Amino acid sequence: MNKPILVTAAILGLLAIILGAFGAHTLKELISIESLKTFDTGVRYQLYHALLLLFVGESSLIRPKVKKVIFYLVAFGVVLFSGSIYGLATNVLWSFNFEAIGFFTPIGGLLFILAWGLLIVNFLIINRKHN
């Protein structure tokens, strides 16, 4: 399971850098400063969670089943959270009204919270087993 996690992490990181550059160099002329800050939030959270997946994929301290659940929580979290933020921030550029799917943002955020919480529980259980 580590290879798919690491490949996904690398892809998410690559896309975050590309989207960040796109926002900084292209979008700044097309959307408001406030929308650009919103877009940047999506990029930052995507990059943070790409780094989390790199850690999860390489860590021997995380049980394989927990790795798998964290992987799915983070992957879907990025799609729902960052993806909806990208749509909302660039809403003026599209004929589709992304405000209609704005409810996905907090669901993605909840998936991120669950992933981090599961990581904490995993570490607490491992700590107990070693004591």
C-alpha positions as CSV (number, residue, x, y, z in Angstrom):
1,M,0.0,0.0,0.0
2,N,3.0,2.4,0.5
3,K,3.7,2.9,-3.2
4,P,0.2,4.2,-4.1
5,I,0.3,6.5,-1.1
6,L,3.7,7.8,-2.1
7,V,2.8,8.3,-5.7
8,T,-0.5,10.0,-4.8
9,A,1.5,12.3,-2.4
10,A,3.9,13.2,-5.1
11,I,1.1,13.9,-7.6
12,L,-0.8,16.1,-5.1
13,G,2.4,18.0,-4.3
14,L,3.3,18.5,-7.9
15,L,-0.3,19.7,-8.7
16,A,-0.2,22.0,-5.6
17,I,3.0,23.7,-6.9
18,I,1.5,24.0,-10.4
19,L,-1.7,25.4,-9.1
20,G,0.1,27.8,-6.8
21,A,2.2,29.2,-9.6
22,F,-1.0,29.4,-11.8
23,G,-2.7,31.4,-9.1
24,A,0.2,33.7,-8.5
25,H,1.0,34.4,-12.2
26,T,-2.3,34.0,-14.1
27,L,-5.3,34.1,-11.8
28,K,-4.1,37.3,-10.1
29,E,-5.3,39.2,-13.2
30,L,-8.6,37.4,-13.4
31,I,-10.0,37.2,-9.9
32,S,-10.2,39.4,-6.9
33,I,-7.5,39.5,-4.2
34,E,-10.0,37.9,-1.8
35,S,-10.7,35.1,-4.2
36,L,-6.9,34.6,-4.8
37,K,-6.4,34.3,-1.1
38,T,-9.1,31.6,-1.0
39,F,-7.5,29.8,-3.9
40,D,-4.2,29.9,-2.0
41,T,-5.9,28.3,1.0
42,G,-6.8,25.3,-1.2
43,V,-3.2,25.1,-2.5
44,R,-1.8,25.2,1.0
45,Y,-4.1,22.5,2.4
46,Q,-3.4,20.3,-0.6
47,L,0.4,20.7,-0.1
48,Y,0.1,20.1,3.6
49,H,-1.8,16.9,3.0
50,A,0.6,15.8,0.3
51,L,3.4,16.0,2.9
52,L,1.2,14.1,5.4
53,L,0.8,11.3,2.8
54,L,4.6,11.2,2.3
55,F,5.0,10.7,6.0
56,V,2.3,8.1,6.2
57,G,3.6,6.2,3.3
58,E,7.1,6.0,4.7
59,S,6.4,5.6,8.4
60,S,6.8,2.2,10.0
61,L,5.0,3.5,13.1
62,I,1.6,3.4,11.3
63,R,-0.3,0.1,11.0
64,P,-1.0,-0.9,7.3
65,K,-4.8,-0.7,7.8
66,V,-4.5,2.7,9.4
67,K,-2.4,3.9,6.5
68,K,-5.0,2.8,4.0
69,V,-7.8,4.6,5.9
70,I,-5.7,7.8,6.2
71,F,-4.9,7.6,2.5
72,Y,-8.5,7.5,1.5
73,L,-9.5,10.2,4.0
74,V,-6.8,12.5,2.8
75,A,-7.3,11.8,-0.9
76,F,-11.1,12.4,-0.8
77,G,-10.5,15.3,1.6
78,V,-8.2,17.1,-1.0
79,V,-10.7,16.5,-3.7
80,L,-13.6,17.8,-1.7
81,F,-11.9,20.6,0.3
82,S,-9.3,22.0,-2.1
83,G,-11.2,21.1,-5.2
84,S,-14.3,22.9,-4.0
85,I,-12.2,25.9,-2.9
86,Y,-10.6,26.1,-6.3
87,G,-14.1,26.1,-7.9
88,L,-15.4,28.7,-5.4
89,A,-12.4,31.0,-5.8
90,T,-12.6,31.0,-9.6
91,N,-16.4,31.0,-9.8
92,V,-16.5,34.2,-11.8
93,L,-14.6,32.4,-14.6
94,W,-17.1,29.6,-15.2
95,S,-20.6,29.2,-16.4
96,F,-21.2,26.6,-13.6
97,N,-22.0,28.1,-10.2
98,F,-19.6,26.5,-7.8
99,E,-21.5,27.9,-4.9
100,A,-23.9,25.0,-5.5
101,I,-21.2,22.6,-4.3
102,G,-19.8,24.8,-1.6
103,F,-21.1,22.3,1.0
104,F,-18.3,19.9,0.0
105,T,-15.7,22.2,1.5
106,P,-16.5,21.4,5.2
107,I,-17.0,17.7,4.4
108,G,-13.4,17.7,3.0
109,G,-12.2,19.5,6.1
110,L,-13.9,16.9,8.3
111,L,-12.1,14.2,6.3
112,F,-8.8,15.9,7.0
113,I,-9.7,16.1,10.8
114,L,-10.6,12.4,10.8
115,A,-7.3,11.5,9.1
116,W,-5.2,13.5,11.7
117,G,-7.3,12.1,14.5
118,L,-6.8,8.6,13.3
119,L,-3.0,9.3,13.2
120,I,-3.1,10.4,16.8
121,V,-5.1,7.3,17.9
122,N,-2.6,5.1,16.0
123,F,0.3,6.7,17.8
124,L,-1.4,6.4,21.2
125,I,-2.0,2.7,20.7
126,I,1.5,2.1,19.5
127,N,2.8,3.9,22.6
128,R,0.8,1.7,24.9
129,K,2.0,-1.4,23.2
130,H,5.6,-0.4,23.7
131,N,5.2,0.4,27.4
